[in-house]
Amino acid sequence: MAVDESTSDAAPEKGGAAREPELTPRMVRRELRDLARTHERRRRQLPRALVVGVVAGLVAVAFKWALDGGDLLHARLAAFTREEPWLGLALYVLLGAVGGGLAVWLVQRFAPDASGSGIPHVKAVLHHLRELRWASILPVKFLGGVIGIGGAGIALGREGPTIQMGASVGGMVSGWFRCTPRERQTLIAAGAGAGLSAAFNAPLAGLVFVLEELQRDFSPAVFTVTLIASVTADVVARYLTSELPVFHIGTKAVAPLTSLPLALLIGVIAAPVGIAFNRTLVATMSRLQAWRVPGWVRGAAVGVAVGVVGWFVPSSLAGGQRLVEQTLAGALSAQMLVGFFALRFALTMASYGSGAPGGIFAPMLVLGATLGMAIAEAVDEVLPEIVSHPETFAVVGMAALFTAIVRAPLTGIVLMVEMTGDYGLVLPLLIAALAAGGIADYLGDAPIYDVLLRRDLGRWQTRQLDEALLLDLVVSPGARFEGRAVRELGLPPGCIVVSVQRGLNAHVPTADFRLEAGDRITVVVAAEAAAAVATLREGTERSSA
């Protein structure tokens, strides 16, 4: 990494025009060296990306097969007790209590970072805010997810856990090679993308999710390595399962221009629904965790509730794939869709708040599908000429609600296109997603994974660091640190900005050095300055207000 020695402010020529800095042979040699190093790093990473993709794909498929075994268990249990419903109900409740309690106990006992979806933890790792203990996370996430989602039937999805397990695979594979810290981070990001790709059979969505939501780094190395890992994981998953994406959406209908106002309406309605989802989820987590009982008791209590509901409404269990398939098949009336939406909403809140390993990725899409379909059927009663294919608007609802909650519109759109295989849906997806995300931003709501990350870091920073922490952050456009000198950042003693990467040039900043959008800053945080972590993160991120 070369230190920039060129003059930053050229003397103006006569007439006020700025003179271009003189290009010297030394500057040319430096740029060529940087390009050669970048190419060499990318060349080393390509075979590693293939390994990450293969292993992440195998883990994702094994996880899916194990959860399918749980679905089969529930189906056989229901068939076995058909003549004695009270016995069936008792067994469902017992299975929910044991599975929910055991899943939460495993997480709290062996790998606290494996609770929930794991995506906020992966974001923290990629921003150098947390460590990735893959040796404990990988087995606990897998086993806890199988017990909780597959056994107890808690209303969470496998996609978030698959993303965290994929990131853990990236960390594991990086230990098999001689990787620099930055190369290790890239493999972790690639593993996360490979996990999403294998879960949904959507390699482009895996890539976009890493770039847009997790890493927020559009460097060629991250792009190339993540793309290779995602494609490889998708090939492995398709080869072993020979299946369509998780929700088996088969429509090829192209939405006419007359239906675009309905797509806009879905986006407008999805925005406040997404805000309610985010705030209710955080409030539920706070309430359940304030309950002064062991974690496994909390998990068992939620498991009992899920077991009761699951006995009477089996399609409401786990990730909700059966419910989406019924929705897309048009088997549910508008009133039933509203009822299922409310039921799944409540189950998702309680299940995630219990601390069990499981994600909200699939539940968000389930809620979006029922919301979009309910709105389409309601409009069809009044303006039937607009709604020619209601299932189209179930897909639009998925993208809209996902964007309102996560604030990653490109991921939502690409994921829906890959799941349907129909590019004719791009325009209504764009309109709905941008409307939902724009309104949610305007109303001041923060993306759910950022909220969960801040919540996690808020608890973590109350503890002293065991040793100095090295952070690598990017100044986003519109962030509080943009345009400010280092002395104006408000950093406490023990927190030092040691370097600033601007383009291909590296700077050792003085107190008067001003930061710009796109700068990658490296900061050392001493153990006694742990509270500066939150200040640095808030200062480098664009405000959502």
C-alpha positions, 0 to 999 in steps of 0.5 A: 500500500503506497502512501500518497505523495502527490500534492492535494491542492494544485496552484491555480493558473491565470484565469482561475483554472486549476492546474493538473498535478504533474504525472511523474514516472514514480507515480506511474510505477506506484500505480502499476505496483498497486494494480499488480498487487490487486491482481495477485490478491484476486488470483490467490483468492479464486481457488479459495472461493471455490472451496468456500462455495462447495463447503457452504453448499454442502452445509446448506443442503445438509441443513435443508435435508435435516429440516425436511426430516422435521417436517416429515416428523410432524406430518407422520405424528399428525397422521398417527394421532388422527383418531386421537386428537388430544394425544396429538395435541399433547405430543405437539406441545411436548415436542415444542417445549422440548425442542424450543427449550433445548435449542435456546439452551444449546445457544446460551451454553455453547455459542451465544453468537448463534442466537437469532438469524446471525446476520447482525453478527456477520455484519459486526464481524465484517466491520471488525466489531466482533470476532467470528468463532466459527468452531462453536457457531457452525455446529451449534447453529446447525444442531440448534436450528434443526431442533428448534425449527425442524423439531419444535416448529418455531416460526423462523426460517433457515435462510438466516442461519444458512448465511451465518453458517456460510460465513463460518465456513468462510472463516474456517476455510481461511484457516486452511490457507495463508490468508491476510486479515483482509483476505479472511474478511473477504472469504467470510463475506463470500461464505455468507453470500454462498449461504444465501445463494444455496438457500434460495438457489439465487446466486446473484441475490447472494452477491447483491446481499453481501454488497448492499447489506453485509459488506457494503464494499464494492471492491473488485476482490469482494465482488469476484470472490463472492460471485464465484462462491455464490455460483459454486454453492448454487451449483452444489445445491441444485445438483444435490436437491434438483429443486426450484427455489425455496418458494417454487414460484412458477408464474410467468405473467408479465404485469401490464402497465395498468397494474403499476398503481396497484404495485405502488399501493402495495409498496405504500402499505408495506412501509408502515407494516415493515415499520411495525414489524421492526419495532414489534420485533425489538419490543418483543425481544426486550420483553421476553429477555426481561423475563427473569427466568432461564433462557431455556424456560423462555424457549420452552414456553414459546415452544408450547405456544407454537405447538398448540397453534401448529396442531390446529394450523400446521401450515403456520409452522417453521419457515412457512413454505406451505403457506406461501405455496397455498397463497400462490395457488390461490387457495386462500380467500382475502379474509384467510390471508389476513388471518394467516398474516396476523398469526404468522406475525405473532408467531414470528415475534415470539419465536425470534424473541425467545433467542432460538437460532432461526432467521426472519428472512423467510418469515418476512417473505411469507408475510409479504406474500400474504400481504400482497395477495390480500391487497390484490384480491381486495382490489380485484373485487372493485377493479377486476381489470387491473388484477389479471394474475393475483400471484404476481402481486404476492411476489411484489408484496414479498419484495416490498415488505422485505425492502421496508424491513431490511432496506435492501431494495436491490436484493429484494428485486434480484431475489424475486426475479431469480425465484420467478425466472421472470424479468417481466416483473422488474418494473412493478417490483421496482415501484413497490420496493422503492416506494416501501423503502423510501417511505420507511426511510422518510418516516425515520425507521432504521433497517432491522439488521442495523437495529439488531446490530446496534442492540447487540453492540450496546450490550457488548460495549458495556463490557471492557475489551480484553485487548486493543481492537482494530477497526476498518470502516468506510465513510458513507456519503452523508455520514456525520464524519464526512467533511470533518477533520480528525480532531473534530470527530469527537473520539476519546483518548485511546482511539486513534485513526492510524490510516485513511485509504482514499482510492489507491492512495493511503494517508497517515492522517494528521489532526487537520486531515479531513475525511471524504465519502468513500474513505476507508479508515483504520482505527485502533481502539484501546481496551479502555475506550470500548465506548468509541466503537458505537461513535465510530459506527454512527459517524461513518454510516449515513443517517436514515433521518 
